[in-house]
Amino acid sequence: MNDWADEIPLLTLLIGLSSILCIISKWALGRIRIPASVGWLLIGILLRLTDSQWNWINNGNREVFAVLGTLGVACLLFHVGLQSRVGAMIGKLGQAVRIWGVDFTVSSLSGFVVAHWILGLSTPTSLIIATALTATSVGVSVIAWEQRQSLRSSNGQLMLDVAELDDVTGVVAMAILFTLLPVWHAGANGSLTTIFFETLGVFLIKMLAFSAVCLLFSKFIERRLTEAYRKIHPPAEPLVLILATSLLIASAAEFLGLSIAIGAFFAGVMFSRDAERENIRDAVAPIAAFITPFFFIGIGLEVDLSAAGSVLFAGLMLSIAAIFGKVAGKFVPGLQIPDSPTAWLLGFSMIPRAEIAMIIIQRGQQLGEWAVPKDIFGAMVIVTVMTCIVSPVVVYTMLGRWPQEEVT
């Protein structure tokens, strides 16, 4: 207890210093038209670099940063869901499913081919990498779309639809894969088909149940709940209660085996129908501005520069596969993408691999070295850092060249 109490002043210093650096970097990078998320990643890398010299970030402090990062993802995606136009998203859903189908296939195949045939990794490891590369970290690209005030455009809604489908199917694939791999590794091949369909069935039931509850909440409970909250004074407290309720919904999604990111987005969509949506958004904005950077800082803290050289080649090869898989799929004929600029925008917006991709790799590492060796974990951290830097910079530049009109 005393050891933890001794660390609180240092942890408070780190959080305060990080927040100030995030604001300064956002301002500085904004002047040269580079997304703020790039600076936040670099702050995390800088903290890790200084820690290697002075050892001031212990496991307890790192866990607190991880919690702040998780809350950052939830807050960011709640904010995104809150701004969503449900009608526009539903109108784009058919097109999004077609794009997602090719996106998922090309991303997983490119990841498996590079891992298995170029890097010479085992089949289980290659399958885990292929699964990790299917998911999109929509929170990274959203920063660039928001800074260009393009998120409410038709293509912005399409991007959100495709990204959410990526995340849902990434979680489905993860659930199935990590049920099958231990059985495969143990040599019980005869039961794989049964386990596959049982796992898929259970996940679909959970997803449908969660979606149904969210729909019922949106239609019959949300308005009454927010009206009850608004009877509480002072005026700021009802808005805090709305955000707290959204965190409960996000955590429920995680407990069901979905993800906090998906749950937070669904929560935002549910409250997006509220007549006071703009007030909710304005209240959440400063909280999101404070806590969202910690998600990116957390990724930067995972970067071990001293070991980067030994895994650099694998990291570069997998980064190429990650970029190729998302961009190339958008140019497959028959996806009904109206023009080349839209295809490029959607492709580069899908590139980031962060929270779900790293969760998949961490889950694989927990199975043992046979599933995810330590050097492959390091290589995937490089993929995360590279894709989270490349994507927002390119997307921000593209949106400046091809402005998007807001859907009314």
C-alpha positions as CSV (number, residue, x, y, z in Angstrom):
1,M,0.0,0.0,0.0
2,N,2.8,2.4,0.9
3,D,4.7,1.6,-2.2
4,W,1.7,2.5,-4.3
5,A,1.1,5.7,-2.3
6,D,4.8,6.7,-3.0
7,E,4.1,6.4,-6.7
8,I,1.0,8.6,-6.8
9,P,2.9,12.0,-7.0
10,L,5.1,10.7,-9.9
11,L,2.0,9.3,-11.7
12,T,0.2,12.6,-11.2
13,L,3.2,14.4,-12.7
14,L,3.3,12.1,-15.7
15,I,-0.4,12.5,-16.4
16,G,-0.2,16.3,-16.1
17,L,3.0,16.5,-18.2
18,S,1.6,14.3,-20.9
19,S,-1.6,16.3,-21.1
20,I,0.3,19.6,-21.5
21,L,2.6,18.0,-24.1
22,C,-0.5,16.7,-26.0
23,I,-2.0,20.2,-26.2
24,I,1.3,21.8,-27.3
25,S,1.9,19.1,-29.9
26,K,-1.7,19.4,-31.3
27,W,-1.2,23.1,-31.7
28,A,2.2,22.8,-33.2
29,L,1.4,20.0,-35.6
30,G,-1.9,21.7,-36.6
31,R,0.2,24.6,-37.9
32,I,2.0,22.3,-40.4
33,R,-1.2,20.3,-41.1
34,I,-0.2,17.0,-39.4
35,P,-2.9,15.2,-37.3
36,A,-2.6,15.5,-33.6
37,S,-2.6,11.7,-33.1
38,V,0.9,11.6,-34.6
39,G,2.2,13.8,-31.9
40,W,0.4,11.8,-29.2
41,L,2.1,8.6,-30.4
42,L,5.5,10.3,-30.4
43,I,4.9,11.5,-26.8
44,G,4.3,7.9,-25.8
45,I,7.5,6.9,-27.5
46,L,9.4,9.7,-25.8
47,L,8.1,8.6,-22.4
48,R,9.2,5.0,-23.1
49,L,12.6,6.3,-24.2
50,T,13.1,8.4,-21.1
51,D,11.9,5.5,-19.0
52,S,14.7,3.3,-20.4
53,Q,17.2,5.9,-19.0
54,W,15.6,6.8,-15.6
55,N,13.1,3.9,-15.0
56,W,10.3,6.1,-13.8
57,I,7.4,4.2,-15.3
58,N,6.8,1.1,-13.3
59,N,4.1,-1.6,-14.0
60,G,1.5,0.2,-11.8
61,N,1.9,3.4,-13.7
62,R,1.8,1.6,-17.0
63,E,-1.5,-0.1,-16.0
64,V,-3.0,3.3,-15.1
65,F,-2.0,4.6,-18.6
66,A,-3.6,1.5,-20.1
67,V,-6.8,2.2,-18.2
68,L,-6.8,5.8,-19.4
69,G,-6.1,4.6,-22.9
70,T,-9.1,2.3,-22.8
71,L,-11.3,5.1,-21.5
72,G,-9.9,7.2,-24.3
73,V,-11.0,4.8,-27.0
74,A,-14.5,4.5,-25.4
75,C,-14.9,8.3,-25.1
76,L,-13.6,8.9,-28.6
77,L,-16.0,6.3,-30.2
78,F,-18.9,7.4,-28.1
79,H,-18.3,10.9,-29.5
80,V,-18.1,9.5,-33.0
81,G,-21.3,7.5,-32.5
82,L,-23.0,10.6,-31.1
83,Q,-22.2,12.5,-34.3
84,S,-23.4,9.8,-36.6
85,R,-26.4,10.2,-38.8
86,V,-28.2,6.9,-38.4
87,G,-30.2,7.3,-41.5
88,A,-27.1,8.0,-43.6
89,M,-25.3,5.0,-42.1
90,I,-28.2,2.7,-42.8
91,G,-28.4,4.0,-46.4
92,K,-24.7,3.2,-46.9
93,L,-24.8,-0.2,-45.1
94,G,-25.4,-2.3,-48.3
95,Q,-22.4,-0.7,-50.0
96,A,-20.3,-1.0,-46.8
97,V,-21.0,-4.7,-46.6
98,R,-19.7,-5.2,-50.2
99,I,-16.6,-3.2,-49.5
100,W,-16.0,-4.9,-46.2
101,G,-16.2,-8.4,-47.8
102,V,-13.3,-7.7,-50.2
103,D,-11.5,-5.6,-47.5
104,F,-11.6,-8.5,-45.0
105,T,-10.5,-11.1,-47.6
106,V,-7.6,-9.1,-49.1
107,S,-6.4,-8.0,-45.6
108,S,-6.3,-11.5,-44.1
109,L,-4.8,-13.1,-47.2
110,S,-2.0,-10.5,-47.5
111,G,-1.2,-10.8,-43.8
112,F,-1.1,-14.6,-44.0
113,V,1.0,-14.7,-47.2
114,V,3.6,-12.3,-45.9
115,A,3.8,-14.0,-42.4
116,H,3.8,-17.6,-43.7
117,W,5.7,-17.5,-47.0
118,I,7.9,-14.4,-46.7
119,L,8.7,-14.4,-43.0
120,G,8.5,-18.2,-42.7
121,L,6.3,-18.2,-39.6
122,S,4.2,-21.2,-38.5
123,T,0.6,-21.6,-39.6
124,P,-0.9,-20.8,-36.2
125,T,1.2,-17.6,-35.9
126,S,0.3,-16.6,-39.5
127,L,-3.4,-17.1,-38.8
128,I,-3.2,-14.9,-35.7
129,I,-1.4,-12.2,-37.7
130,A,-3.9,-12.5,-40.6
131,T,-6.8,-12.1,-38.1
132,A,-5.1,-9.1,-36.4
133,L,-4.7,-7.3,-39.7
134,T,-8.4,-7.5,-40.6
135,A,-9.4,-5.1,-37.8
136,T,-9.4,-1.3,-38.3
137,S,-8.7,1.1,-35.5
138,V,-11.3,3.6,-36.6
139,G,-10.4,6.0,-33.7
140,V,-7.1,6.9,-35.4
141,S,-8.5,8.0,-38.8
142,V,-11.5,9.7,-37.2
143,I,-9.1,12.4,-35.8
144,A,-8.2,13.4,-39.3
145,W,-11.8,13.4,-40.6
146,E,-12.9,15.4,-37.6
147,Q,-10.1,18.0,-38.0
148,R,-11.2,18.4,-41.6
149,Q,-14.9,18.6,-40.5
150,S,-15.7,15.7,-42.9
151,L,-17.0,13.0,-40.6
152,R,-20.6,13.9,-41.2
153,S,-20.2,13.6,-45.0
154,S,-21.5,10.7,-47.0
155,N,-18.1,9.1,-47.3
156,G,-17.4,9.8,-43.7
157,Q,-20.5,7.7,-42.8
158,L,-19.5,5.0,-45.2
159,M,-16.0,4.9,-43.6
160,L,-17.5,4.4,-40.2
161,D,-19.8,1.6,-41.4
162,V,-16.9,-0.3,-43.0
163,A,-14.7,0.3,-40.0
164,E,-17.3,-1.0,-37.6
165,L,-17.9,-4.1,-39.8
166,D,-14.1,-4.6,-39.8
167,D,-14.0,-4.5,-36.0
168,V,-17.0,-6.8,-35.5
169,T,-15.7,-9.4,-37.8
170,G,-12.2,-9.1,-36.4
171,V,-13.6,-9.9,-32.9
172,V,-15.7,-12.8,-34.4
173,A,-12.6,-14.2,-36.1
174,M,-10.6,-13.8,-32.9
175,A,-13.2,-15.6,-30.8
176,I,-13.3,-18.5,-33.3
177,L,-9.5,-18.7,-33.8
178,F,-8.6,-18.8,-30.1
179,T,-11.1,-21.5,-29.5
180,L,-9.8,-23.6,-32.4
181,L,-6.0,-23.1,-32.1
182,P,-5.5,-24.8,-28.7
183,V,-7.5,-27.8,-30.0
184,W,-5.4,-27.8,-33.1
185,H,-2.2,-27.5,-31.2
186,A,-3.3,-30.4,-29.0
187,G,-3.9,-32.5,-32.1
188,A,-7.7,-32.9,-31.8
189,N,-8.4,-32.2,-35.4
190,G,-11.6,-34.1,-35.6
191,S,-13.6,-31.7,-33.5
192,L,-12.6,-28.4,-35.3
193,T,-15.6,-28.1,-37.5
194,T,-18.0,-28.6,-34.6
195,I,-16.2,-26.0,-32.4
196,F,-16.1,-23.6,-35.3
197,F,-19.9,-23.6,-35.8
198,E,-20.6,-23.6,-32.1
199,T,-18.3,-20.6,-31.5
200,L,-19.7,-18.7,-34.5
201,G,-23.2,-19.4,-33.3
202,V,-22.6,-18.2,-29.8
203,F,-21.0,-15.0,-31.0
204,L,-23.8,-14.2,-33.4
205,I,-26.4,-14.8,-30.7
206,K,-24.4,-12.4,-28.4
207,M,-24.1,-9.8,-31.2
208,L,-27.8,-10.0,-32.1
209,A,-28.8,-9.8,-28.4
210,F,-26.6,-6.8,-27.8
211,S,-27.9,-5.0,-31.0
212,A,-31.5,-5.8,-30.0
213,V,-31.0,-4.4,-26.5
214,C,-29.4,-1.3,-27.9
215,L,-32.3,-0.8,-30.3
216,L,-34.9,-1.2,-27.5
217,F,-32.9,1.2,-25.3
218,S,-32.8,3.8,-28.1
219,K,-36.5,3.6,-28.8
220,F,-38.1,3.1,-25.4
221,I,-35.6,4.0,-22.6
222,E,-33.1,6.6,-23.8
223,R,-35.6,9.6,-23.9
224,R,-37.1,8.7,-20.5
225,L,-33.7,8.2,-19.0
226,T,-32.2,11.5,-20.2
227,E,-35.3,13.4,-19.1
228,A,-34.9,11.9,-15.6
229,Y,-31.2,12.8,-15.7
230,R,-32.1,16.4,-16.7
231,K,-34.1,16.9,-13.5
232,I,-30.9,16.6,-11.5
233,H,-29.0,19.8,-10.7
234,P,-26.5,21.4,-11.4
235,P,-27.0,21.2,-15.2
236,A,-23.6,19.5,-15.8
237,E,-24.4,16.4,-13.8
238,P,-27.0,14.9,-16.2
239,L,-24.5,15.0,-19.0
240,V,-21.9,13.3,-16.9
241,L,-24.5,10.6,-16.1
242,I,-25.1,10.1,-19.8
243,L,-21.4,9.6,-20.4
244,A,-21.3,7.2,-17.4
245,T,-24.2,5.2,-18.8
246,S,-22.4,4.9,-22.1
247,L,-19.4,3.5,-20.3
248,L,-21.7,0.9,-18.7
249,I,-23.0,0.0,-22.2
250,A,-19.4,-0.2,-23.5
251,S,-18.3,-2.5,-20.6
252,A,-21.3,-4.7,-21.2
253,A,-20.2,-5.2,-24.8
254,E,-16.7,-6.2,-23.5
255,F,-18.2,-8.7,-21.1
256,L,-20.2,-10.2,-23.9
257,G,-17.0,-10.8,-25.8
258,L,-17.4,-8.0,-28.3
259,S,-15.3,-5.0,-27.5
260,I,-15.4,-1.7,-25.5
261,A,-14.8,0.2,-28.8
262,I,-17.9,-1.3,-30.4
263,G,-20.0,-0.9,-27.3
264,A,-19.0,2.8,-27.0
265,F,-19.8,3.4,-30.6
266,F,-23.3,1.8,-30.2
267,A,-23.9,3.9,-27.1
268,G,-23.1,7.1,-29.0
269,V,-25.4,6.0,-31.8
270,M,-28.2,5.4,-29.3
271,F,-27.9,8.8,-27.7
272,S,-27.5,10.5,-31.2
273,R,-31.3,10.4,-31.5
274,D,-31.7,12.7,-28.4
275,A,-33.0,16.2,-29.0
276,E,-30.2,17.6,-26.9
277,R,-27.5,15.7,-28.8
278,E,-25.6,18.9,-29.5
279,N,-25.4,19.7,-25.8
280,I,-24.3,16.2,-25.0
281,R,-21.6,16.4,-27.7
282,D,-20.4,19.8,-26.4
283,A,-20.2,18.4,-22.8
284,V,-18.3,15.3,-23.9
285,A,-15.9,17.2,-26.1
286,P,-13.6,18.5,-23.3
287,I,-13.5,15.2,-21.6
288,A,-12.6,13.5,-24.9
289,A,-10.0,16.2,-25.5
290,F,-8.3,15.3,-22.2
291,I,-8.5,11.5,-22.2
292,T,-8.4,10.4,-25.9
293,P,-4.6,11.2,-26.3
294,F,-3.8,8.5,-23.7
295,F,-4.9,5.8,-26.1
296,F,-2.2,6.9,-28.5
297,I,0.3,7.5,-25.7
298,G,-0.3,3.9,-24.6
299,I,0.6,2.6,-28.1
300,G,3.8,4.7,-28.0
301,L,4.7,3.3,-24.6
302,E,4.7,-0.2,-26.1
303,V,7.5,0.7,-28.5
304,D,10.9,-0.7,-27.3
305,L,13.4,1.2,-29.4
306,S,16.3,-0.9,-28.1
307,A,14.7,-4.0,-29.7
308,A,13.4,-2.3,-32.8
309,G,16.4,-3.3,-35.0
310,S,15.9,-7.1,-34.5
311,V,12.3,-7.0,-35.6
312,L,12.4,-4.1,-38.0
313,F,12.3,-6.3,-41.2
314,A,9.4,-8.3,-40.0
315,G,7.6,-5.1,-38.9
316,L,8.2,-3.4,-42.2
317,M,7.0,-6.5,-44.2
318,L,3.8,-6.8,-42.1
319,S,3.3,-3.0,-42.3
320,I,3.3,-3.3,-46.1
321,A,0.9,-6.1,-45.9
322,A,-1.4,-4.1,-43.6
323,I,-1.3,-1.1,-45.9
324,F,-1.8,-3.1,-49.1
325,G,-4.7,-5.2,-47.7
326,K,-6.8,-2.2,-46.9
327,V,-6.0,0.0,-49.9
328,A,-5.9,-2.6,-52.7
329,G,-9.3,-4.0,-51.8
330,K,-11.0,-0.6,-52.5
331,F,-10.1,-0.9,-56.2
332,V,-11.7,-4.3,-56.8
333,P,-14.4,-3.9,-59.5
334,G,-18.0,-4.1,-58.4
335,L,-17.8,-2.3,-55.0
336,Q,-19.7,0.7,-56.4
337,I,-17.1,3.2,-55.1
338,P,-18.0,6.1,-57.3
339,D,-14.6,7.5,-58.0
340,S,-10.9,7.0,-57.4
341,P,-10.5,9.7,-54.7
342,T,-13.2,8.0,-52.6
343,A,-11.4,4.7,-53.0
344,W,-8.1,6.2,-51.9
345,L,-9.7,7.9,-48.9
346,L,-11.5,4.8,-47.7
347,G,-8.5,2.7,-48.2
348,F,-6.1,4.8,-46.3
349,S,-8.7,5.5,-43.6
350,M,-8.9,1.7,-42.9
351,I,-5.1,1.3,-42.5
352,P,-4.6,1.9,-38.7
353,R,-4.2,-1.3,-36.6
354,A,-4.2,-0.5,-32.9
355,E,-6.5,-1.6,-30.1
356,I,-8.2,-4.7,-31.5
357,A,-5.2,-5.8,-33.5
358,M,-3.0,-5.6,-30.4
359,I,-5.6,-7.4,-28.3
360,I,-5.5,-10.3,-30.8
361,I,-1.7,-10.4,-30.7
362,Q,-1.7,-10.2,-26.9
363,R,-4.2,-13.0,-26.7
364,G,-2.0,-15.1,-29.0
365,Q,1.0,-14.4,-26.9
366,Q,-0.8,-15.7,-23.8
367,L,-1.2,-19.1,-25.6
368,G,2.6,-19.4,-25.6
369,E,5.7,-19.0,-27.9
370,W,4.2,-21.5,-30.3
371,A,1.4,-19.1,-31.1
372,V,3.1,-15.6,-31.0
373,P,6.8,-15.4,-30.4
374,K,8.2,-12.3,-28.6
375,D,9.8,-10.9,-31.7
376,I,6.5,-11.1,-33.6
377,F,4.8,-9.2,-30.8
378,G,7.5,-6.5,-31.3
379,A,7.0,-6.6,-35.1
380,M,3.3,-6.0,-34.6
381,V,3.9,-3.0,-32.4
382,I,5.9,-1.6,-35.3
383,V,2.9,-2.2,-37.5
384,T,0.7,-0.4,-35.1
385,V,3.0,2.6,-34.8
386,M,3.6,2.9,-38.6
387,T,0.0,2.5,-39.6
388,C,-1.2,4.9,-37.0
389,I,1.2,7.5,-38.2
390,V,0.9,6.9,-42.0
391,S,-2.9,6.8,-42.1
392,P,-3.9,10.1,-40.4
393,V,-1.2,12.1,-42.2
394,V,-2.2,10.8,-45.7
395,V,-6.0,11.0,-45.0
396,Y,-5.6,14.6,-43.6
397,T,-3.8,15.6,-46.8
398,M,-6.3,13.9,-49.0
399,L,-9.3,15.5,-47.3
400,G,-7.6,18.9,-47.9
401,R,-7.3,18.0,-51.6
402,W,-10.8,16.4,-51.9
403,P,-13.1,18.2,-49.3
404,Q,-16.2,16.3,-48.3
405,E,-19.7,17.9,-48.1
406,E,-21.6,17.3,-44.9
407,V,-24.9,15.3,-45.1
408,T,-27.8,17.4,-44.0
